[in-house]
Structures are given as structure tokens and as C-alpha cells.
Amino acid sequence: MPVISVPQSFNEDELFVDLRSIVDQPLFLKCEGFNFAGSIKLKAAAEMVEAACRAGVLTRDSVLVESSSGNLGVALSMIAASKGFRFLCVTDSRCNLSTRLLMEALGSEVHVVTEPDPVGGFLGARLAYVRALCASDDRYVWLNQYTNPGNWRAHYRTTAPAIARQFPQLDVLFVGAGTTGTLMGCARWFRDWHRPVRIVAVDSFGSAIFGGPPGRRMIPGLGMTVRPPLLDDSYVDEVVRVDEADAIRACHRLARRGFLFGGSTGTVVSGALDWLTRRGASGLTAVAIAPDLGERYLDTVYQTNWIEAIYGKDVLDSEFDVPVQAVHQSAF
Ligand SMILES: Cc1ncc(COP(=O)(O)O)c(C=O)c1O
């Protein structure tokens, strides 16, 4: 049993869920939500903060500031509280209420941008706010997850080797794309270590990461309105795009078997199943990365009114209304 004295010291990096009995495809999920920040963004946050401390950029007088859709903000809130820094998170109105409350409970200040920039959308408006803050006072330190190499290096050091240890014969890895820190860190590691693993990026419709115009996206985490500066396409073998309604269906399908995951996990699972069904998965070893858990999404992804208001009435079809015994019959 680990004994820790700072919250960032604990992160469960060895937990995988075998989804074969739930989704009828040979898919394993690497769970990244079991730490005190509740998401994969703890890794990037810790790596970026440590690098800034080592470089002498972050001092006792500094005020950390970062643009985040939520999870990085929670992770930085936790680390800032533990290290005694102030932290200001700039987010937007799509950030879950529970995520915002978490950051405040950890002692951070949260600024919610409510008006998207006419060209750059919510992300553009958030970045403009961060830049204005940094120009106004040199105590503000912006780690900038969108360009900071610590973001992908964290996954190069930890996530990819943990997957390779558990699945030495891995054939295909599905990774959701936001800043692309997770994607680039894992893809670089498998390439550098000459592992013949197919890297499949999973993105949401409405995201402009891999091209195309930005559109409406309501699930925070995955997707961006612009091409992420960290992205190097030459490491990505394929891209799968997922409708948010399908991501929500995947979340509910897993929840009905007791696994409550977040919206981006639903997106990655839906994209992976689509790919495995199209390609024929027999004999393949496939892993998808699950960035967080579902509790932060109880008032969105798991709330019928929210789902119906945004995606219409038929998103959760009758599959989810079947009595539990009928769905699980084969398991008993
Ligand atoms: C829940 C969730 N999933 C996925 C991602 C995307 O990860 P990355 O920024 O490494 O591409 C994020 C990033 O904030 C996230 O919060």
C-alpha cells in the first residue's frame, strides 16, 4: 500500500478494464481517472509544474494561470494547493459545474468566459483573457498546455510504457485528442521503441484538430477549435471522428454495466468500436485510453434533460430502457 504526503504522488497507472464481455470486441480500457485530481491531466500538470519550478520560472510570488476545459484546472488546483501557489483557471461556460466547484474547493480562482470570440470561439476568448492577464502583471505564470512539451513528455515517460508493459503484443492504440499531449507522448514512445502499434486518434465531430471547420461541441475535454500546436500528424496512422450522441450512448452502455466513465471515454470507446467493427478485430490486441471518470458528468452526459435539450429525444434508444435482468441475462 502506498503512503503519500502530497496528493500528486498517487496515480494508479496499471489499471485496465477488459471490455470484451460488454462490447463484444477485443478492447481494453486504460483507466486514467484514479488519482486525487480524477483525470489523466494530473500527469501533464505535474510534469509542467515540476519543469517550471526547476527552471526557476515558478516562485513563491507567482500566480499560476491556465486555460482549461476543466480537468487540467482541477489538477493544477490540487498541485497549487499542495505547493502553496495561487492558481487562476480560465475556463468557459461548457465547464461542468462540479468541476468548477472542485477547483474553488481547492482554493483556486475560476474565471468563466461566457462569450466566444467571433473567430477563435471559446478557446480564442480564453486565451485572449490569459494573455491580457499576463501582460498586466508579471507575477502571472502561464504554463500553456497547448505548447508546453511537458504535456506530451508526461505520457512518453508514463502512459505509453505502462500500456506496453501490460500489452507487449499491442496492435492498436486508440487515443482521444484535445491538446494532443496524450496522443503525441504515446505515439512518440511507440515509434522510438520500434513497436509496430497502429496509432488511431479519436476526435469529436465539430473539432478542427485534424482539419475541417469547427462546429458545436458540448462535451468538454476532447476536440479543439484550432489545430493544436503540439500535433505532428506524421505520428498518427488514422483518425476516427465521433458524433457526441454516440459518445453519450457509449457512456450509458458502460454505466449500465457499472462502469461510470466521462464523456471523452465514451467518445474514445465509441470511435474504437466503430474502427474495430469496420476493420474486423479478430486476433487484434486493442487498448483505448479512458481519460477520466463519470461523476463530473452527472448533470450533463448522465442527465436526461440535458441530453434531450441538446441532442434530441431519441439519443438514448430503447436499449437503455430494457430491464436490468434482461440486459445482463448472459452474465448470471
Ligand atoms: C477528459 C479529458 N479527456 C481528454 C482530454 C484530452 O487530452 P489531451 O489534452 O492530452 O489531448 C482532456 C484534456 O483536457 C480531458 O480533460
The ligand as a Tripos MOL2 file, in Angstrom:
@<TRIPOS>MOLECULE
LIG
   16    16     1     0     0
SMALL
NO_CHARGES

@<TRIPOS>ATOM
      1 C1        -11.4990   14.4330  -20.0080 C.3       1 LIG1
      2 C2        -10.4210   14.7180  -20.9780 C.ar      1 LIG1
      3 N1        -10.2390   13.8680  -21.9660 N.ar      1 LIG1
      4 C3         -9.3020   14.0720  -22.9010 C.ar      1 LIG1
      5 C4         -8.5020   15.1750  -22.8800 C.ar      1 LIG1
      6 C5         -7.5070   15.3730  -23.9740 C.3       1 LIG1
      7 O1         -6.2140   15.0500  -23.6150 O.3       1 LIG1
      8 P1         -5.0230   15.7920  -24.3060 P.3       1 LIG1
      9 O2         -5.1070   17.2430  -23.9300 O.co2     1 LIG1
     10 O3         -3.7930   15.1220  -23.7620 O.co2     1 LIG1
     11 O4         -5.1520   15.6110  -25.7860 O.co2     1 LIG1
     12 C6         -8.6730   16.0980  -21.8810 C.ar      1 LIG1
     13 C7         -7.8840   17.2970  -21.8700 C.2       1 LIG1
     14 O5         -8.1760   18.2430  -21.1690 O.2       1 LIG1
     15 C8         -9.6550   15.8660  -20.8970 C.ar      1 LIG1
     16 O6         -9.8590   16.7270  -19.9000 O.3       1 LIG1
@<TRIPOS>BOND
     1     1     2 1
     2     2     3 ar
     3     2    15 ar
     4     3     4 ar
     5     4     5 ar
     6     5     6 1
     7     5    12 ar
     8     6     7 1
     9     7     8 1
    10     8     9 2
    11     8    10 1
    12     8    11 1
    13    12    13 1
    14    12    15 ar
    15    13    14 2
    16    15    16 1
@<TRIPOS>SUBSTRUCTURE
     1 LIG1         1 GROUP 0 **** ****
